[in-house]
């Protein structure tokens, strides 16, 4: 299946498609936002001061990516929108 050049902005069936409630979806989005901000901040600090947080940016990214892939499998998104 070919993805559209411009992703959909509105998908009123999205929650039904991913089989999540509003609160489950919001929880995932908030978790992702916090993790990605943490990766960015810790990565920036590590970039400026390489002796600080030597393993943290990678560890945080790997942890988030694991949950991301598990969620894609659980919600069926890995089938409809492959990486």
C-alpha positions in Angstrom: 0.0 0.0 0.0 1.5 3.3 -1.1 1.3 6.1 1.5 0.0 9.5 0.5 2.5 12.2 -0.1 0.8 14.4 2.5 -0.3 12.5 5.6 -3.9 12.8 6.7 -4.6 15.7 9.0 -8.0 14.4 10.1 -8.9 10.8 10.7 -12.1 10.7 12.8 -11.8 6.9 13.1 -8.2 6.9 14.3 -8.9 5.7 17.8 -11.1 2.9 16.5 -8.4 2.0 14.0 -5.7 1.7 16.7 -8.2 0.0 19.1 -7.5 2.5 21.9 -9.6 4.7 24.1 -9.0 8.5 24.2 -7.2 8.1 27.6 -5.0 5.3 26.4 -4.0 7.3 23.3 -3.5 10.5 25.4 -1.3 8.5 27.8 0.9 7.2 25.0 1.2 10.7 23.4 2.2 12.3 26.8 4.7 9.5 27.5 6.2 9.9 24.0 6.4 13.7 24.4 8.2 13.5 27.7 10.6 10.8 26.5 11.5 12.6 23.3 12.0 15.9 25.2 14.2 14.1 27.7 16.2 12.5 24.9 16.7 15.9 23.3 17.7 17.7 26.5 20.0 14.9 27.7 21.5 14.6 24.2 22.1 18.3 24.0 23.8 18.3 27.4 25.9 15.3 26.5 26.8 17.0 23.2 28.2 20.1 25.0 29.7 18.1 27.9 30.6 14.7 26.6 31.6 13.5 30.0 28.0 13.9 31.3 25.4 11.3 30.6 27.6 9.2 28.3 25.1 6.4 27.9 21.8 8.1 28.7 20.7 9.5 25.3 21.1 6.1 23.6 19.5 4.2 26.6 16.5 6.5 26.5 16.1 6.3 22.8 16.3 2.5 22.8 13.8 2.3 25.6 11.3 4.6 23.8 11.8 2.8 20.5 11.1 -0.6 22.1 7.7 0.7 23.5 7.0 2.4 20.1 7.5 -0.8 18.2 5.4 -2.9 20.7 2.6 -0.3 20.5 2.7 -0.5 16.6 2.3 -4.3 16.8 -0.4 -4.1 19.4 -2.5 -1.5 17.6 -2.0 -3.1 14.1 -0.2 -0.1 12.7 2.8 -2.1 11.7 0.6 -3.9 9.1 -1.1 -0.9 7.6 1.9 1.5 7.7 5.1 -0.4 7.5 8.4 1.4 8.3 
